[in-house]
Amino acid sequence: MSDWIAPAPAFSSKPSRLPRAPLEWPCLVRDRRHRDPAAPNAPSRLSYALITYLAYTVYLLILPIYVPYLVFQHYSTPRPFDSWTLSKRLNTRLGKLQVWLVAWWIPPTPKGWDADDDWSWPLLPTSGSAGGGGAAGPLAVGQGYLDAHTRGLIDIEVVKLRAVDREYIRGFADVEGVSAEDRPGIWITPKAKGSAVDGSEGGRTGVRKAKKGEKVILHIHGGGYIRGHPLWTPFPMDMAILTQCRCLTVNYRKTLSHATAFPAPLLDVLAAYMHLTQTLEFAPSDVIILAESAGAHLALMLSQYLNDLAASGSSGSQEQKGSDAPQLPLLPRQPGCIILSSPWADFTLSYPSYESNAAYDQLVPIRLRRAVRSATRHYKPEARETRYFSPCKAEPEDWTYLLASKGKGDEGGQGQGGPRTIPGATAGASGSAEVERDSGTKVYVHYGGNELFRDEIVQLGRTMREAGVNIRLREDPEGLHTSGMIGSSEAGRIFRKDVLEMLEM
């Protein structure tokens, strides 16, 4: 398990030369009349159930030929790496075959996964397959949480995350036809055995204000922006128990239609961040963003958007001078830590590892391209090259806002420098709110050496390190996508050890 840098891949490290902060989004957003006509829309659940049924039939017909071929290939050719066992080869290749057969269609949200009408706990959707569509009995989404809740390990509460105010929708997020909406968030609170949830609100985690110095996790799940649910893996629960921190995981909108494509997911996670820092008054420096895969991509986008909001909302900024945009009542600040497992960092899918690792990773490029087309339908194709959609193509200067501010008047810290108003703070006798100097954002990135995203993740880490960001990049040399999420594995053990060290726990 290597710490920081893998052997240098054979690709150019020259970052994108497209406009830097603030990006000229009006030039990159499509007119509503000219939205991408080829962007895929999710079919109905009935149609997708039929598609998956036919695909599974074809899959069963192929198996008698494909499995012997894979076994023969395994024993007749040298293994590319030691952990590439027959079991792993079969599981990976057969899984990829199943996904490939339906990759031309983006899956609809399975029944119950969105929970727009009923946000009560338990939030246990039912569906036939992980891709969504069928109805063949209970899926294991959330069952582990119910079991842990029954055993007294955690408390669960579903809360409504209020839509962000219109004044916080600017630049990238200001797209006609996509609006901010209330979304469900799920609180996961670890409990000491036999104890009750601490708080004066009848045990309700979602309304309990932050204690001074209390850390909190904001979890953003993966799924390629077309699948996924906050409880579909035990990852956020495991990390909440490990760190003994409350964890808020948000069920953001999937980019399956014109109304839910970007910037919809960004507005949803921004609502969760504002809930923590403004409603519950957590200091941003005490917020730990935990995310995997596409969720990690969204975490990086949220961080960049917070910086651009601060730049555009400050009365002293160049962007604000001469602009009709109102000054923001509270300037958003960066979280204290960003912890990422296998972040998707390139919407152009252009790095060499997409080919060199295609045989080992479970991700399917065809589906990723369809997901990108659906997610970016409101933006011109060149927008995919920007730091928002492809953070690995950012320049070092684009990440300097993550650095600690050096003092009053310093322009290098957090993009703006100097002290920041603490969200939720009230004005004192002097008429000014309590302020806190930015101490910078710590970044931790874990990835697999044999995953599709390897090269773009390495490039992202190099650029951040060149910018001076406090980053630790950890490679699992023979690992695949999100290998650090598996708590029982060696990669998962090291992931958790690194997190505790970073958080000084």
N, C-alpha and C positions, 0 to 999 in steps of 0.2 A: 504494500500500500504506500504510494508515494505522496509526499507532501509538496505541494505547489506545482511543479512543472513536469509535464510528460515530455518525451522526446519530441523535438520540433517537427510538426507535420509539414509536408511540402505544399504550403500555400502562402500566398502573399499576405503579409501582416499590415499592408497599407490600408488604413481605415477609409470609410466613405468620405467623399468630399462634398456631399450635399449640405445644404444650409444647416448651421448649428443654431443653438438656442438664441432667441426663440425661432423655431421653425416657421416658415411662412405657410401655415396650414390653409388659408383661403385658396392658395394656388394648388394645393394638393388634394383638396376635397372635391369630389364630383358634384356637379349640379344635380338636384333631385331628379330632373328629367333624364339624366344621363348616367344613372346608376348602372353598375356592371350587369349587362343583360345575361351574361353567361354564369353569373354567380349561382351556385346550386342552392336550392331550397329543400328543406327536409320534407319528404313525402308524408302522407298520413300514416298513423300507426298501423292501420290495416294493410296499406300498400307495402310498408316496410316489412311487416310480418310475412307477407307473401314473398317478397324479395329474399328475405333471410331463409325462408323455408326452401325455396328453389335452390339457393346457394348451398344450403346444407345438404340437399339431395346430391348436387354435383360433387360436393366435398366427399360424401360417402362413396360415390362411384370412383373417385380418384384414389382414395385411401389404399385399396388393395395393390395398386401399382406404386404409389408414391412412398409408402412406408418401407417396403423391401428395398427400394432404390436408396433411401436415406441410410438404411442399415448397411447396405453394400458400400456406399460412399464413405461411411464412417470408418469401416474397418479396412478399406482398400487405399485410403489416402492418409497422409500424416495429419495429426490433429494440429490446428493452428495455435492452440494454447491449451495448457494442462486441464483447465476446468471445463473445456468443451467436451462434456461427456455425451454418450449416446442419448441419455434422457434429456439433456439440455438441447441437443440438436433436434430431437423429435418434437419436443414441446415448442421450441422457437419456430421451427419451419412449419409445423402443422398449424400453429396459431397464426402465423403470417399468411398461410394459404386461406384460412377462414376469413381473415380480414380483407385480403386481396379480392376475394370473390364478391364482396359487397362494397368495395372501396369507392366505387363510382357514385354512390349515394351517401349523403350525410344522414345519420340516424336521427329520427325524431326523439324528443324527450320522452322517456318511458313514463307511463301513467303513474302519477303520484310523486315523481321526482321533483317537480317544481313546487308543488304544495302552495299554489297561489291562493286557494280558497281556505285551506285549513293549515294553519301554522302551529298546531298544537303538537305536543310530544305524546306518544312516540311518532317520529317521522319516518316510518318504515315503508318505502315504496315497494311495489311488486312488479315484476317484469319477467319475461322469459329468458332473454339473453342479455349479456353485458352491453351489447350494442343497442338494446332497446327494441321495443316494438311488440313483443309477444306478451303472453300472460299465462305462464306455465307454473304459477305458484310463487312463493316468497323468494326474493333474492336476498343474498346475505348482506345487502346494504343496511347498515345500522344494527344488525343483530348482535354483533360483538359489543356495541355500545349499550344495548339493552341488558346484555348479560353482565357487563361491568357495573351498570347502574343497579341491577338487582343485587349484586354482591357487595354493594356499598363502596365501590372504588371511585366512582365519579357521580356527579350530578349533571343533569342535562336540562337545558331550557331553550326553547325556541323563542326568538324575539323578532320584532319588526324593526328593520333598519330603515329609518326615514330617508326619503330621497334627498339628495343634496340640493341646496338652494341654487337658483338660476345664476346667481352671481359667481358661483364656482365653476360654471360651465363656459370655458373659453378655449380658443385655439383648436387644438386637436379634437376636443370633446364637443365642440359647437357644430353639430351636424343636423341639418333639417331632417325630420322624420324619426329621429332617435331622441328620446327624452329620459330624464331621470325618473326612476320609479322606486317605491318601497320594495324591499327585498327581505326574505327570511335569513336570519343568522342563527347559528346554533352555538350556545355556550356549553363548553365542556369544562367542568370544574373538578379537579382532583380532590379526594377526601381522604383524611386519615381514617383508618379503620374504626368504625363505630362512632365517628363524629358527624356533626351536622355542618352544613355550609355556613361559614362565618358571614354574618351580615345582619343588619337591623331591618331588613325589608322582607321578613318572613322567609328567608332562604332564597330569595329570587336573585340570581346572579346578574341578570341583565339590567337591573336597576341600581346595583350597589356601586357607589362611587369608589374611585381608586383611593387606596391608602397611599400616604407619602412613600415614595420609593418602590411601590409595588410594580412588578413587571407583569406584562400581559402578552399573550401570543395572538397574532392575527394570522390565521391560516387561510391560504388560497389554494384550492385543489387543482389538479391537472385534468387532462382529458381532451387536449387538442382543440379546445373551445367548442367542440361539438358533442362531447360526452362529459360525464362526471357528476359527482354528488359530494357534498361535504363529508358524508359518512361512508363513502364506498371503500375506504381503506382505514385501518386502525392508526394510521400515521399521526394525525393530530392528537388523538387520545393518548398514544404512547408518549408523545413529546410533552403533553400537559402533565402526565403522571411523572415523567422523568424530571422535569424542571419544577414541578409543584406550582405551576402558574395557571391561571385561568386562560382558556383558549376560546376565542371567537372565530368560528369558521363560517364563511359567507357562501350562500347559494347564488352565485352571480348568474346572469342570463347567458345562455349559450348562443353562439352566433349563427343561428339556423334560419334567420329571415331578415327582411329589410329592417324591421323594427328592433331586432335584438342583435344586429351586427355591431361592430365597433362604431362608436365608443361605448356601447351599452355595458359591457363587462367592466370597463374602467370606472364608469359612474357608480356601479354597484360596489366595487371594492373601496372606492373613495368614500361612499356612504358609511361603510363599516369602519374605516379609519377615522372619520369624523365622529362617529358614535363613540369610539374609544377616547379620542383626544378632546372632544368638546362636550359631549353629553356626560360621559363618565369621568372626564377630567384626568385621564392618564397623561403624564408628561410624555411627549413624543419620544424622548430618549429612553423611556421605559417600555416602548412598544417593540416587540420582536416579530418581524414578518417571517413566517415560515411557509414555504411554497415548493411545489414540485412541478417539473415539466412545463406545460402551458401556464400553470398557475405561477411558476417562477418567472416566466415571460411577463405575465401580468403584474407581478410584484415589481419588476424593474420598470415597467411602464408607469405604474403608480408613483414610484420614486421620482421619475423624470417629470411627471405631471405636477407633483407637489412643488418641485423646484421651479417649473415654468409658471405655476400659479403665484408663487412667492415673487417672482420677477415681474409679472404683469400686474400684481395686486398692490405693490408697494408704491406709495405716493412719490417716492424719490427715484423710482426706476425710470430708465430711458423709455421703456415700453409704455409706462403710464403717462409720461409727460406728453401733452397734446392729444391724449386719447380720451374717448368718451366712456371707456370702461371704468366703472366705479372702483374705488379703493376697497379691497377686501377688509371686512371687519376684523378678521383674525388671519394673520399670515401663517399658512401651514408650514410645519417644520418636518424634517426628515426623521424616520424612526431610528432608534438606537442600534438595532441589529437587523440584518437581512440574511436569512439562512435559506439556501437554495439547493434543491436536489435535482440535478440534470436539467438545468434551465434550457428551454427552447429559445435560442438567441438569434436565429436567422430565418426570416420569412421568405428569403429568396432561395433557400435550400440549395446553396451553391458551393458548400465546402466539400473537400475530397472525401471526408469520412462518410458522406451519404452513399458513396460507392464502395469504399474500402471496408466498411463495417456492415454493409447491407445484408450479408449472409448470416450475421450473428444477432443483430438487434431485432426485437419484436416489432418495432415501428415500421410502417409501410409508407414509403414516399408518396405513392399515388393518393392515399387518403390525406396525408399532410398537405399536399398541393390543393386538394379539393377544400380542405378546411381553411387554408389561407385565402382562397378565392371567395369563400363564403364570408369570412370574417372581415375582409377588407373591401367589400363591395361598394362602400361609400367613398373610397379614396382612389386616386389615380394610381396606376401600376408603380410609378416611381416612388410612391410613398412607402412601399415595402422595403426600400433601400435605406430609409431614415433610421435614426437611432431609436425611435419609438417602436417600430415593428421589427427592426433588426439591431438590437443593442450591441451585438458584436461588431458592428460596423461604425460605432461611435468613435470619436477621437478622444484622446486623453483629457482634453479641455472640457469635454462634455460630462466628465465624472468628478470634476474638482468640487462640486457642490457637496459631495459626501465627506469632504475633509473637515477637520475641526477648525473653527474660527480662531484666529490668533488674538483677537482683541477688538476693541471698539474702532470702527472705521475700516477694519480689514475687509477687503473685497474678495478674499479667496475662500472663506469658509461658508459652507452650505449654499454656495452659489451667490449669496448676498453679503455674507460676513456680519460680524458683530452679534449683539444679543438679539433674541427673538422673544416676542410676547408668548407666554405660556397659554395655550388654549384652555379656556375655562377660568383663567385668572380674572379677578375683579380689580378695578382701579382702587388704589388706596388714597390716603389723604393728599398725597402729592398729585393725584389725578392720573398717574401712570400705573399700568398693570405690572405685576411681578414679572421680571425677566430672567431668562436663564441663558447662559452662553452655550453655543453649540459645541459639543465635545466630539463631533464627527460620528459617522456611521460605520460600524464594523460589518464586513461582508464575509460570509462563508459559503463556498460553492463545492459541492461534491458531485462527481460524475464518474461514469464508467469508461474505461479505456477502449472498450469495444462497442460503444454505443454510436448511434447515427449522429448525435449532436456533438461528438467529442471535439472536433476541430474548432467549431464556433465557440464552444465554452472556453477552450484554451485561449482563443483570441480575445474573448471578453475579459478573462482574467489578466492577460498581459496588458491590455489597455488600461484597466483599472489600476494595476500596479504601477504602470508608467505615470499615471495621474497622481500617485501617492496615496491612493485609497488603502485603508487598513483591511486588506483582503487575505484570506487563506483559501487556496484552491487545493482540494484533495482529490487525487485520482485513485480509483479502484482499478488497477491495471488490467485485470481480466473481466471487469464488471460490465454489465449491460445497463440499460436505461433505468434510472432511479433505484439502483442497487442499494443505496444507502437507506432507503425506506424500510427495508426488511430487517426488523430488529433482531431476528434470530441468526442472521448471517454475520460473518466477520466484518463485511463492509458496514452493516448496520451498527455493529458494536463500536467501530471506530467513528462513525458518524456521530453517534450519541456522546462518545467521549470527547470529541472535538467541540461539540455544542456546549457541553458543560464547562469545558475549559474556557471557551470564548465568553460565556456568560459569567465566568468566575464563580461557579456554583460548586 
